[in-house]
Every structure is written in structure tokens, then in C-alpha cells.
């Protein structure tokens, strides 16, 4: 489903003429020079943020704006195309080598200042690996022509393109290109030996015999540094080929070294004869989906090289879903055990500082030391309002009731997540929202389909597909893909891992492979979703979408009620254990009452609260907030009428007042309806009324009345947690 989104929405300060990327690349979008940040030691920049934060969009904009002035390319590390290209010859290719070849081919066609780049170092490594090809049919032996053909796949890498009919090149020209032909001559009329070493030796003999001293010295500097080479490039290249053939970790070592060879080729493009007079800025390699296996491997390789002292001017910008940049950065330790990486929050236009720390006395510096985390910015309230207004099909005055209500709903349900903002704003373009509507009502608004996307779909369906199904956790087993969204939907009513495990045991019954709450919590963290100490689904906007979907899974909210009844019954059984702790709650009883409240047990909750208030007003208020921090079922909402007394109830004055107060607090704590002065006044009135009643500790409720009413009037949560704090920053 296509969307019309401003490319630089939320990114203008990063992309402008004097912004972060202009100084990182040493050139502005208009082509003016900029003092480069850092150097000669460069950090790897990781754009951190979960689904919908715009990491890929920012990389595309950086490429589009800067590539005409400096050599910048973008690789999608999650693309299946590289693995597909490698399939025909798994002994001589891999997804990683194909990605490196793709990068080299694009940079070889660079036509800006300084002209194209050549990649003789990378070519030499690829050519040696090509000797490991296998026959395409079991009964047909590999011939010299087969190996030569594989080498010729890369023949353009070490030579410059022809412009105006003139061939260009340096001391590499012809020597490397003749390697395949020399191989044909060496083994003319023969079948290839059973071991690739003999073929690789023949290839390297041909290469080194014909290279000029400068070329031999360059290969010696690069491949003489390969593990086990002891300065001998011939040995280094043979080790490279052997490691590639060994698969597993050895192959990863070889692939990572080829990435170094590519960067050294780029560096040579700046430091070669007269290059400094021709080239400007820094080359950039942008790695989208850096959390994928390929992306993580490339990021780890460059970080490890630079930690070991290797220096080049290639700007590496990758993406990371996790807020801490990714578990691989911590090399098996917890983030608390490792020095945190530098963090850049792009507000105020101040360019970030970064420098590598000295190696610690007890060993190598952590990989985190070479990273600069760029926190993807959430949209501000003003930016959200402008995006919503831009999409309105029927322009309304800025202060109109419908505009105010829609603006508030988009702010709360999106949390400032750019992709969610654009989807909700588009869906609300012609949506009418009553002043007292629940924010979740807007989730039923539809987005128009296109010829590719089929019929119109609700914005909830679209967002859950784009944020959940299209961005599955990298480590989620394929056997769980079909139920991932359904599991998260049911977990939207869970508070902690115990609560979540109860739901998971029920909804995974009969399945051989099951997930635990702890595993799902880790997968959500790895995917970039924030956590919350009071809600298992810690992102407020995502949780509202899942709650909305849960209510609609079965007629009349049957799935919603079934999940809450399951949890209510579980904690009913635990109340008798005498266990004081309730996970996310002060007590097991409060946890039980929370689920009982939202599944039809209002009267029971009121009786409990009325009976337990005397003598413990402070503890009682804390318990009330925990019980009432809950979503309200879809459909007609009578809480405001019940809070203000327009719905009459029987019973003593204490019980009637507690009944009204419960509904007022519930209204405030759900955070999906406006509260403001009216609700603040109701809270104050009811608490003051309780403070005048004849029970022990009643007078203490007067202070609570003042405090709670101020919070409600300013649309702030009465009970704070991580997700409501984040929500408050956007409101």
C-alpha cells in the first residue's frame, strides 16, 4: 500500500547543508566542502530505532541527496538476491561475496569528481576463491574453462570503464584480467586436479609473475596480513581460499577479509598518484537492515578491523533495531558489563563528539567503543499536527473540535513513530471523531487500496502488517511465523512474564514448538520495541493496535473476555497462596482485580475497594491506580456518566463514591480519551467527598485530590510507567 510521505520528515537537521551527514561525508548536498567529522579513525554509525522509525527512509534520502557529489551507495542486507546469485556455485560464492561484488560494481561506475574506482585487491581474492567451483552436474568434471568463466564474472572490477573509446587503467591493467587465460594455458587439455590448491597456486603464480613491483607490494600489504600468512601474500590468498571452502566460521573470516580488501581499494582511490587532487569528501557505504546476518557480519568485520588499528576513510552507516545497537557489539557480555557506546540524539543541531578510548590494560577494547549510535528522532507534537493537517481532505479550522480530537488521537496512538503518524494521518483524512470518542476508534478508519494492494483496508490491519508481519524478529524460528501476530495480540492484555506465560500456554496448546514469555520479550527487544515495567507489550501505540485487534477477533469481544477471564482465574487461584508479590502489581489480589474489572467484574472490584479503604488511604490509592490502569472494551463507553453520577447506583455513600471514583480514575488511566478540566474536577470532588467521611485516615485524601486533579487537568498519567512517560513526551 503506497503512502505519500515527505522524504525528510523528521530528518531536516540531519540532512541540511551544515548537518551531520554533510560533515560526516565531507561534502554538502549542494557540493560545497565541509570540515569532516572525526578521522582518520572513524566510528561506525548505527541508526537505532524499532519498526516504523524511518531508518531505511533516512538511508535512501542520504543516498539520493549526497550520491551526486560523493560516492555513496546503499545495500539492503536483508535482500534475498545475494543468496540467490550465490546458489549456482556455493563453493565459490556466498551471499556476502555477492553483496561485496554488488558494492564494487556500483562504485566502479561512479562518474562524479575523481571518476570511477577500481578493485584489484578484491578481485584477486574473489579470483582465488573462484577456483573452488563445483561441477554443475554430478557426472561432469570441472574444467579450466569453468574456472576461467567464474573468474571472468569479476573481470571489470580491476579496470576502469572505457569513456569515449579510451581504455583506462594503472599497473593492474591486463595482469589480473589475464589470470583466467593463463589458467587455461597452464591446464590446457587436462581435467582439473581434485584439489583446488593446485589450481589456486597456478593462478597465483600467473598473477605474481606478471605484476609490476608496485602491484606485488600492494597485494603483499593486503593479503600478507591475512591470518597465518606471516607477511606472504601467496600464503595469505591460499589461506583465504581454504577458509572459504571450509564454510562455517572460517568462511566468515575469509568474507570479512574481502570486505577489508574492498575498503582498501576505496582508500587507494583517494591516496594513489594525484588522487588527492581529484577526489573530494569521503566514500559512503549505507547498510540497511544491519540487524540481518549479512548486515551484522559486515558491521562486525569493519568494527573488528578498526579496533585492531586498520584505518580507512570509508563512512559506514548501518541500521540497528535494538536501542543498544545489537547484542553482537557486547561480545557475550551484558550491556551493563561493557562501556556504553557514544550516543547522538539529533536535536538542537549540535554535532556529536566521538573518539576511541585507549585499549584497557586487561585486554581489547569492546566493539562498542567503535560505534556512534544515532537515535532515530520521534516526531514532535508540532510535526505530527502539520502532517495530520496536510492530509485533511476537508480543511478545517485549526481549533475545531474534530481537528483537536484527531490530532490528539494521532499523537497518542503513534507515540511520534513517523511511519505510524503518516498512516494514521492518512486514514484520518476524512474521518469524523466525536469529542468523547476513544482514540482506538480511529483504527477502524480505512486506507484506500491500489491496484497492487487490493481493496481498502483498516489502518490497523495495514500497520500491523507493516510493523509486525513485514518486520519479523531475525531470530524468530520459521515454525512460529504463522502465529506471531496472534500471540502478540493475546499478549496485549498481559503485564509481566508470569501473566504472559499463562496466555502462551493456553494459546500454544497442541503445538510442538512453543515460545515462552521470556523468549518473546527478548525477541521484542531485538526487534526494537521498547519495554515497560507494567505492560508486557511496552510500546503504547502498538499495544492499542493489538488490543483493538483482540476485541475484534471474535464476535462481541469474546476473545478479549476469554483472555481476561483466563488471567482472572489464574490469579484467583494464586490469591490463596499468601504470596505478597504480584509481578507488575503490588499484590496478586490487585492483579486479579485488574483483569476482573475489564471483564465485567466492576461491582466486585467496588466492593473490594470500599471494604479495604478505611485505615489505609495511601496504600489504597496506590492499589486503585494499579487496578484501574486498564483498557476499556470497545463499544459504548459509560465511564464518564458513571463517574459524574449520571448513572445511579445503590448502596451506602462510601460505596457509591468509590464506584464513581473508580470510573473517573479508569478514564484517566486508560490514556486513550481526553480528560482535561472536567475529569480533573470530578476527581477532586470525589476525593474531597471521601476525605470528609467518617473512617480512619479519610483526611489524608485531600492532598491526593489536589495532586491527581493537577495531573488529570494536564493530561498526565496518575500512575507512571515507561510507556506512559514516553507518551507524555509526545503530548
LINLIN-V388777 format. One record per backbone hydrogen bond with DSSP energy under -0.5 kcal/mol. NH is the residue of the N-H (numbers start at 1). CO is the residue of the C=O. E is the energy in kcal/mol with one decimal. If there is no record, write none. Layout:
NH CO E
NH CO E
This chain:
5 3 -0.9
9 6 -1.9
11 8 -2.8
12 8 -0.8
14 11 -0.9
15 11 -1.5
16 12 -1.3
19 16 -1.8
21 14 -1.7
23 19 -1.8
24 20 -2.3
25 21 -2.4
26 22 -0.8
27 22 -1.2
28 32 -2.7
31 28 -1.7
34 26 -1.4
37 23 -2.1
39 41 -1.7
42 40 -0.6
44 370 -2.7
45 43 -0.6
45 316 -2.3
46 44 -0.5
46 372 -2.3
47 45 -0.5
47 318 -3.0
48 46 -0.7
48 374 -2.3
49 320 -1.7
50 528 -0.5
53 50 -1.5
58 54 -2.5
59 55 -2.1
60 56 -2.2
61 57 -2.2
62 58 -2.6
63 59 -2.5
64 60 -2.6
65 61 -2.6
66 62 -2.4
67 63 -2.3
69 66 -2.1
70 66 -2.4
72 70 -1.1
73 284 -2.1
75 286 -3.0
77 75 -0.9
77 288 -2.2
79 76 -1.6
82 79 -0.7
84 80 -2.0
85 81 -2.1
86 82 -1.5
87 83 -1.2
88 84 -0.5
89 86 -1.2
90 87 -0.7
92 89 -1.7
93 89 -1.7
98 94 -2.4
99 95 -1.9
100 96 -2.3
101 97 -2.4
102 98 -2.2
103 99 -2.3
104 100 -2.6
105 101 -2.7
106 102 -2.0
107 103 -2.3
108 104 -2.1
109 105 -0.7
109 106 -0.8
110 107 -1.3
115 112 -2.3
117 107 -1.3
119 157 -3.1
123 119 -2.4
124 120 -2.3
125 121 -1.7
126 122 -2.4
127 123 -2.8
128 124 -2.0
129 125 -2.0
130 126 -1.9
131 128 -1.2
132 129 -2.2
133 130 -1.4
140 137 -1.5
141 139 -0.6
144 190 -0.5
146 143 -0.7
147 143 -1.6
148 144 -2.7
149 145 -2.3
150 146 -1.9
151 147 -2.4
152 148 -2.2
153 149 -0.5
153 150 -1.0
154 151 -1.9
155 152 -1.2
157 154 -1.9
159 156 -1.2
160 168 -0.7
163 166 -1.3
166 163 -1.7
167 165 -0.5
168 160 -0.5
173 170 -1.4
175 172 -0.9
176 172 -1.3
178 174 -1.3
179 176 -1.5
182 178 -2.8
183 179 -2.1
184 180 -2.0
185 181 -2.0
186 182 -2.6
187 183 -2.1
188 185 -1.0
190 187 -2.3
192 142 -1.4
198 195 -0.7
199 195 -0.7
200 196 -3.1
201 197 -2.9
202 198 -2.0
203 199 -2.3
204 200 -2.7
205 201 -2.6
206 202 -1.8
207 203 -2.1
208 204 -2.8
209 205 -1.9
210 206 -1.1
210 207 -0.6
211 207 -1.0
216 212 -2.3
217 213 -2.5
218 214 -2.0
219 215 -2.3
220 216 -2.4
221 217 -2.2
222 218 -1.9
223 219 -2.6
224 219 -0.7
224 220 -1.3
225 222 -1.0
226 223 -1.2
229 226 -2.6
231 224 -2.1
232 229 -2.0
233 231 -0.7
236 232 -2.4
237 233 -2.7
238 234 -2.0
239 235 -2.7
240 236 -2.2
241 237 -2.3
242 238 -2.4
243 239 -2.8
244 240 -2.1
245 241 -2.1
246 242 -1.4
247 243 -0.5
247 244 -1.0
250 247 -0.8
251 247 -1.4
252 248 -1.6
253 249 -2.0
254 250 -2.0
255 251 -2.8
256 252 -2.6
257 253 -1.8
258 254 -1.9
259 255 -1.6
260 256 -1.5
261 257 -2.3
262 258 -2.2
263 259 -2.0
264 260 -2.5
265 261 -2.1
266 262 -2.0
267 263 -2.6
268 264 -2.3
269 265 -1.2
270 266 -0.5
270 267 -1.6
271 267 -1.5
272 268 -1.8
275 272 -2.2
276 272 -0.6
277 274 -0.9
278 274 -0.7
278 275 -1.4
279 275 -2.8
282 25 -2.0
284 71 -2.8
285 315 -3.2
286 73 -2.8
286 284 -0.5
287 285 -0.5
287 317 -3.0
288 75 -2.5
288 286 -0.7
292 289 -1.8
296 292 -3.2
297 293 -2.0
298 294 -2.2
299 295 -2.5
300 296 -2.7
301 297 -2.1
302 298 -2.0
303 299 -2.2
304 300 -2.6
305 301 -2.3
306 302 -2.4
307 303 -2.1
308 304 -1.6
309 306 -1.2
310 305 -2.3
315 283 -3.1
316 314 -0.6
317 285 -2.0
317 315 -0.6
318 45 -2.9
319 287 -1.1
320 47 -2.8
325 322 -1.5
329 326 -1.4
330 327 -1.8
331 328 -1.0
332 327 -0.5
333 330 -2.2
337 334 -2.0
338 335 -0.9
342 371 -1.1
344 373 -3.5
346 344 -0.7
346 375 -0.6
347 345 -2.7
350 347 -0.7
363 360 -1.3
367 329 -0.5
368 329 -0.8
369 366 -1.6
370 367 -2.0
371 368 -1.6
372 44 -2.4
373 342 -3.1
374 46 -3.1
374 372 -0.6
375 344 -2.3
375 373 -0.7
376 48 -2.4
379 416 -2.6
384 380 -2.4
385 381 -2.5
386 382 -2.3
387 383 -2.2
388 384 -2.5
389 385 -2.7
390 386 -2.3
391 387 -0.9
391 388 -0.7
392 388 -0.5
392 389 -1.0
393 429 -1.7
394 429 -0.8
395 393 -0.6
400 397 -2.0
404 400 -2.6
405 401 -2.3
406 402 -2.6
407 403 -2.9
408 404 -2.2
409 405 -2.1
410 406 -2.7
411 407 -2.2
412 408 -2.4
413 409 -2.8
414 410 -1.8
415 411 -1.9
417 414 -1.9
418 416 -0.5
419 52 -2.5
421 417 -2.4
422 418 -2.3
423 419 -2.0
424 420 -2.8
425 421 -2.8
426 422 -1.9
427 423 -2.4
428 424 -2.1
429 426 -1.1
430 427 -0.5
431 428 -1.2
433 431 -0.5
434 432 -0.5
437 434 -1.8
439 672 -3.2
441 438 -2.3
442 439 -1.7
443 440 -1.5
444 441 -1.6
445 442 -1.6
447 457 -3.1
454 450 -1.7
457 447 -1.7
459 445 -2.8
460 443 -1.4
462 458 -2.1
463 459 -2.7
464 460 -2.7
465 461 -1.8
466 462 -2.5
467 463 -3.2
468 464 -1.5
469 464 -1.8
470 465 -2.8
471 468 -0.7
472 469 -0.6
476 473 -1.5
480 477 -2.1
481 478 -1.0
483 480 -1.1
484 480 -0.8
484 481 -0.7
487 483 -2.8
488 484 -2.2
489 485 -2.2
490 486 -2.1
491 487 -2.2
492 488 -0.6
492 489 -0.9
493 490 -1.3
494 491 -1.6
500 496 -2.5
501 497 -2.7
502 498 -1.7
503 499 -1.4
504 500 -2.5
505 501 -2.5
506 502 -1.4
507 503 -2.6
508 504 -1.6
509 506 -0.8
511 508 -2.2
514 512 -0.6
520 516 -2.3
521 517 -2.6
522 518 -2.2
523 519 -2.3
524 520 -2.5
525 521 -2.0
526 522 -2.7
527 523 -1.6
528 524 -0.6
528 525 -1.2
529 524 -2.3
532 535 -0.5
536 494 -1.7
537 494 -0.5
538 530 -0.5
538 536 -1.0
540 538 -0.6
543 539 -2.6
544 540 -2.1
545 541 -1.9
546 542 -2.3
547 543 -2.8
548 544 -2.3
549 545 -2.1
550 546 -2.8
551 547 -2.2
552 548 -1.1
553 549 -0.6
553 550 -1.3
557 551 -0.6
557 554 -1.3
558 555 -1.4
561 557 -2.4
562 558 -2.4
563 559 -2.1
564 560 -2.0
565 561 -2.7
566 562 -2.3
567 563 -2.0
568 564 -2.8
569 565 -2.7
570 566 -1.8
571 567 -2.4
572 568 -1.9
573 569 -1.9
574 570 -1.1
575 571 -1.4
576 572 -0.7
577 574 -1.7
578 575 -1.2
579 574 -0.6
582 585 -1.3
584 582 -0.7
585 582 -1.2
588 579 -0.6
591 587 -1.7
592 588 -2.5
593 589 -2.6
594 590 -1.9
595 591 -1.5
596 592 -2.2
597 593 -2.6
598 594 -1.3
599 596 -0.8
600 597 -0.9
601 596 -2.8
605 601 -2.1
606 602 -2.6
607 603 -2.4
608 604 -2.2
609 605 -2.6
610 606 -2.9
611 607 -1.9
612 608 -1.5
613 609 -0.9
615 696 -3.0
616 613 -2.1
620 616 -2.4
621 617 -2.2
622 618 -1.8
623 619 -2.3
624 620 -2.6
625 621 -2.1
626 622 -1.7
627 623 -2.5
628 624 -2.4
629 625 -0.8
629 626 -0.5
630 628 -2.0
638 636 -0.6
642 638 -2.4
643 639 -2.8
644 640 -1.9
645 642 -0.6
646 641 -1.9
647 641 -1.1
648 646 -0.6
656 652 -2.4
657 653 -2.5
658 654 -2.4
659 655 -2.3
660 656 -2.1
661 657 -2.7
662 658 -2.8
663 659 -1.6
664 660 -2.0
665 661 -2.9
666 662 -2.6
667 663 -2.0
668 664 -1.8
669 665 -2.9
670 666 -1.5
671 667 -0.6
676 712 -1.1
679 675 -1.0
680 676 -2.3
681 677 -2.7
682 678 -2.0
683 679 -2.7
684 680 -2.4
685 681 -2.5
686 682 -2.4
687 683 -2.4
688 684 -2.3
689 685 -2.0
690 686 -2.2
691 687 -2.0
692 688 -0.7
692 689 -1.0
693 690 -1.5
695 693 -1.5
698 695 -1.8
700 697 -1.3
701 698 -1.9
702 699 -1.3
703 700 -0.6
704 700 -0.9
705 701 -2.1
706 702 -1.6
707 703 -2.3
708 704 -2.9
709 705 -1.8
710 706 -1.5
711 707 -1.8
712 708 -2.7
713 709 -2.3
714 710 -1.2
715 712 -1.7
716 711 -2.9
720 718 -0.5
725 721 -2.4
726 722 -1.9
727 723 -1.9
728 724 -2.3
729 725 -1.3
730 726 -0.7
730 727 -1.0
731 727 -1.4
